[in-house]
Amino acid sequence: MSFKRFDTEDIALSADSVVAPAWSNQTTTLTSMALGTQAGLSTGKYYYNIYTPTSTDVQFSTAYGNSKGSGSTLITTTEVGKSPSSVIYGQYRTLINGDENTDFNFGGPTPNSIHVITVNRARFKENYYQVALN
């Protein structure tokens, strides 16, 4: 295996900004939305996908989380407090804080409930241009 020394010509600097609309059909704003049909799916019990009426692509998802498991049916009757809402709370707490034992802190009392909006990763401009260039 051979290596080439890193030269200053190997660097490409650009001040060009990458800008693209976040939503389907190159739309910059969502003026109407449609709730995804999740009838019969277990995921419909704790989060919903949101679409535009003219697209089948998920624009974002919304979820509810509660540290005590309130707001949703228990996963099993033997595990008190373990419900889809407690799982959502725990997943986002760990994702944001990096620790499953540290509660959310928004500068006031520790909230028992959270409402989460997750933008579909494909909506990020960096991903859009990677797909467009490949």
C-alpha positions in Angstrom: 0.0 0.0 0.0 1.4 3.4 -0.9 0.5 6.8 0.6 0.6 10.3 -0.9 1.7 13.2 1.2 -1.1 15.7 1.9 -0.6 18.9 -0.2 -2.2 22.3 0.0 -3.7 21.6 -3.4 -5.8 18.8 -1.8 -7.9 21.4 0.0 -11.0 22.9 -1.7 -12.5 26.0 0.0 -15.9 27.2 -0.9 -18.1 30.0 0.4 -21.1 28.6 -1.5 -24.1 28.0 0.7 -26.3 25.0 0.3 -29.9 25.8 0.6 -32.9 23.7 -0.2 -36.5 23.6 1.0 -37.1 21.1 3.8 -40.5 19.7 2.6 -41.6 17.6 -0.3 -42.0 19.1 -3.8 -39.4 21.8 -3.0 -41.9 23.5 -0.6 -40.6 26.0 2.0 -43.7 25.9 4.2 -46.3 23.4 5.2 -49.7 24.9 4.7 -51.7 21.7 5.2 -50.9 18.4 6.8 -52.5 15.0 7.0 -52.3 12.5 9.8 -50.9 9.1 8.7 -53.3 6.2 8.8 -51.9 3.8 11.3 -55.0 1.8 12.0 -54.1 -1.6 13.3 -50.5 -0.8 13.8 -49.1 -0.8 17.3 -47.0 2.3 16.6 -50.2 4.3 16.2 -50.5 4.0 20.0 -47.6 6.3 20.7 -46.5 8.3 17.7 -48.0 9.6 14.4 -46.4 10.3 11.0 -47.5 13.6 9.4 -47.7 13.9 5.6 -48.8 16.6 3.2 -52.0 15.9 1.4 -50.1 15.8 -2.0 -47.2 13.5 -0.9 -46.8 10.0 0.4 -43.4 11.0 2.0 -43.4 11.5 5.8 -42.6 15.1 6.6 -42.2 14.7 10.4 -43.4 12.6 13.3 -44.9 13.6 16.6 -44.8 11.6 19.8 -45.8 12.0 23.5 -43.6 10.8 26.3 -44.3 10.6 30.1 -41.8 9.5 32.7 -44.4 7.7 34.7 -46.0 6.0 31.8 -49.2 8.1 31.9 -51.2 8.6 28.7 -50.9 5.2 27.2 -51.8 1.6 28.0 -49.3 -0.5 29.9 -47.1 -2.8 27.8 -47.8 -5.7 30.1 -49.9 -5.8 33.3 -47.0 -7.1 35.3 -44.7 -4.1 34.6 -46.3 -1.1 36.3 -45.3 2.2 34.7 -43.9 0.6 31.5 -45.9 1.9 28.6 -45.2 3.3 25.1 -45.2 6.9 26.6 -42.6 5.9 29.2 -40.4 4.3 26.6 -40.6 7.4 24.4 -39.7 9.6 27.4 -36.7 7.4 28.2 -35.5 7.2 24.6 -35.5 11.0 24.1 -34.0 11.6 27.6 -31.1 9.3 26.8 -30.7 10.7 23.3 -30.6 14.3 24.5 -28.8 13.9 27.8 -26.6 11.0 26.9 -27.6 9.4 30.2 -30.7 7.3 31.1 -30.7 8.5 34.7 -30.6 12.3 34.1 -34.0 14.0 33.7 -34.8 16.8 31.4 -34.0 20.3 32.6 -35.6 23.2 30.8 -34.7 25.8 33.5 -37.7 25.0 35.8 -39.3 22.1 37.5 -38.5 18.7 35.9 -41.3 17.9 33.4 -43.0 14.5 33.6 -44.3 14.9 30.1 -42.8 15.8 26.7 -44.2 16.4 23.2 -41.6 15.6 20.5 -41.5 16.6 16.9 -39.0 14.7 14.8 -38.2 15.9 11.3 -37.7 13.2 8.8 -33.9 12.9 8.3 -34.4 12.9 4.5 -35.6 16.5 4.9 -32.2 17.8 6.0 -30.5 19.8 3.2 -27.2 18.0 3.6 -28.8 14.6 2.9 -30.8 16.1 0.0 -27.6 17.2 -1.8 -25.8 13.9 -1.1 -28.6 12.0 -2.7 -28.8 14.5 -5.6 -25.1 14.3 -6.3 -24.8 10.5 -6.2 
